[in-house]
């Protein structure tokens, strides 16, 4: 984003927008983690320091478009979680930057299981 004012120019980098979007995504109920992408091998779970992983942004002068790759919690209603995710990210970016978010695209790349659920599922799939 670039905005001329009396005292100079203000620019918000893509990395700043990506960080805001990543943090807002991780705070959304039902989102287990951001995904590093299938192209990096198995979907890696990332959080904390790597909040920009799984986030791609295009920032113009007054608008931004955001793409997210996420892993949702098992048992969550994916459509609802993704709608909440889109709204949370849109609000966070617009409130903090003043940019207009024109789209938030979400790609669900995996489902996260709690350890107990994963053990039960693994056990039920074993050959007996």
N, C-alpha and C positions, 0 to 999 in steps of 0.2 A: 504494500500500500504506500502510495506517495501522496502527500498533501502539503500544499504550499500554504504557509501562514506568514505573518509579518516578519517573524524572526528567523525563518528558515524552512527546511524541508523535513518531514517525518516519514520514515520508511520502516515498515514492519517486515522482517525477513520471513521466508518460508519456514525456517526452523522454529521460529517463535510460534507461528500458527500451528505447526505440527505438534509441538510440545503441549500447547493448550488443548488441542484436540485429543491427543493421547491421554493426558491426565483426565479429561472429562470422560473419555471412553472407559478408563479403568474404574472410575467412580460410579459407573452405571450398574445397577443391580442386574445380575444375570450374566455379566461379562466376566469371564474367568481370566482372560489375558489377551494381549495383542499377539498377532501371529506374524512371524518373520516371513511368511510366504512359503508356499509349496516348493518354489524354485530353489529354496535353500535346503532342500531335503525334507525331512519330516517337519511339520509345523512346530517351530520352537516357541515355547512360552516365554514371554518377555514381560518384564514389569520394572517399575522403579526407574533406574538410571537409563533404560532404553525405551522410554515412552514414545520416541519417534518411530520405532520399529512398528511396522504394520500401518503406518500413516503416510499417505502421499497427499501433498497439497499443491494447488496452483493458485498463486496469489497475484491478482491484478492490482490496478490502482485503487479500486473501491470494492472489489468483489473477491471471493475465494471459493474454490471448489475443493472438497475433501473426500478422499477415498480411504476407507478403513478395512483392515483385515483382522478379524477377531475370532476368538474361541469362546463359545458360550458354555455355561454350566449345564450339565445333564439335568433334565427335568424342567428346564425353563421353556416357556413358550417363545420360540425363536422370533416370530413376527413381532410380538409385543416388545421383547427385549430390544430388537433392532429399531423399532419406532422410537422407543425411549432413548436409545443411543443417539439416533439422528437428532432428536430434539435437544438433548443435553449438550452435544457437541456444537450444534448451531448456536444455542444460547451462550455458551461459554466463549466461543470465538467472537460472536457479534458484540457481547458485552465488554470483553476485554480489549478488543482491537478497533471496534467501530466499522469493521468491514461487513459487507453484506454477504452472507453465505448463500450461494445460489444452489448448491447441492451437497448432500452428504451421502455418498454411496457406501454401502456396507457389504462385505463379502464374508460370510461365515465359513471358516476353513477347518473348524474342528469342534468337538464337544469334549468338555473336561468332566471327568468322573472323580468323585471323592474316592479316597483309597479303598474304603470298605466296599463301595459299589463296584469299583474296578476289580477287586478280588472276587466278588460274587459273580460278576459277568465272566471273568476268566475261568472260574471254576465250572460254570454252567456250560462252557464251550469245549471243555476237555473231553476227549474220547474216553468212554468208560468201558 
